[in-house]
Every structure is written in C-alpha cells, then in structure tokens.
C-alpha cells in the first residue's frame, strides 16, 4: 500500500515537472514579445524625432525618406503620414504630399490641421476644385460613416412615423405624413452620398508631374489630355501597364500605372 502511494506521488511530481518548462517557455516568449515591442516603439520614436529635426533644418527630402523608412519598418499612423506630407509639400513634391495628406485623413478624418494643410497645398499648386461635380462636393462635406449614420437616423424616423401614422387618426395624421416625407427625402439624399464616399476607398492620387491621359491603353495612343500631379482619380479597370480612370471632373482616360498611387495601398517608397 505504501509502495503504491509513493508511486502515485512520484508520477504526479513528474507530471508537474514536465509542465514547468512549457509554462516558463510561454512566460519567456510573452516577455520577449513585450520587450521587443517596447524596443521597437522606442526606436521608432527616436527615428521620428530625428526626422522632425531634419525637417526643421530644411532637409525636407531627407526627412521624407526617414518618415517613409519608419512607416515601412514600424507601421503607419496619422502623425507619420501628416509629417511625411508636410516634408513633401515643403520640397515641392505636390503629388506625394496630397497622397499622404489623404492617407492621414483616412486615419484621422476629423483632424482640422491635416485637412487645412491639404487644402492649402492644393490652393498653392493651383489644384482648384471648382470643376468637381456637385454630388462629390456634397459627399466630401462629411465622411462615409457620418452620411451612413444620418441615413440610418432617417430610416428609423421613417419607420417610427409610419408606425405612428397607423395608430393616429384625424388632423395629426397629416403632420405625421409630412414627417414621413421629410425622413424619406433625407434618406434618399444621404444614402447615395454615403455610397459615393465609400467608393472613395479606391481613390488614387496622380504622382507624375508629366502625367497625361490617353485614349487607349497603349504607349503610342493619342493623348486625351494632361492631368496634374496631386489630382484625384478613380480607377475602373486595368489593361497591361495602363488603368482606365475617371477624373474629378468626370472625364475618363487611360493612365500609366506608375503615374499614380492608391490612397489605400502603402507601398515601399511612397
């Protein structure tokens, strides 16, 4: 009996001992991950400060390269895109400046400084948006989520007023019908604008200073008009080295793939 008890005790001890290395290993892995994350953050902050110093000293191109290196190595943030755009703008590179301001706005849509600098760069470069189509002007007044929220409130109001109209009689019913009409009008206005803003997820920015549209996707195709760096375009389909795009004014044409970059795609060197 004593021998059996000792054997069971020894077996349990061995089980515990076998489990200890796994637990210790997991703890060490978690500690290493946390330590590595802290070191990466510290290194990124040091590089970020160095890039800021380069920018204040007038080394705009070097600062832009430093910010891009941080993004490629440590990931994106609104402040990184914003500072990168400021460096490009100071260096006179309008296309990359607009591209990175737009990327910063994706991460911080309510930031007034980003939006203000973007509009100032467009103004200084003569990228006036008078030719922008009216629906898009209206759509850009709010973000996609904000338009969708308004559409949701309008739909809720429409449903509640319809339910209320079925239970109320007399003169009050006329007022409720007007409320239904108003809610329906808001819904029909805001929902297309929300969809239009969601389409902007695939918007691109012209980067090449000598970019121009052509009538077909071939190198020897006839020109369809010039398009300036910093202009927004909406890709529709690809063919070889060209993409059929639509401009802010609604004009269509083929543009070389290397002449623009998408706001939603961050590639090394952007």
RAZI-V476946 format. One record per helix or strand of 3 or more residues. SS is the DSSP state (~ for helix, > for strand). FROM is the first residue (numbers start at 0). TO is the last residue. Records with the same first field share a line. If there is no record, write none. Layout:
SS = FROM-TO ; FROM-TO
//
This chain:
~ = 1-55 ; 59-73 ; 77-89 ; 93-106 ; 111-123 ; 133-138 ; 143-164 ; 171-201 ; 256-258
> = 202-205 ; 211-213 ; 222-225 ; 231-238 ; 241-246 ; 251-255 ; 259-261
//
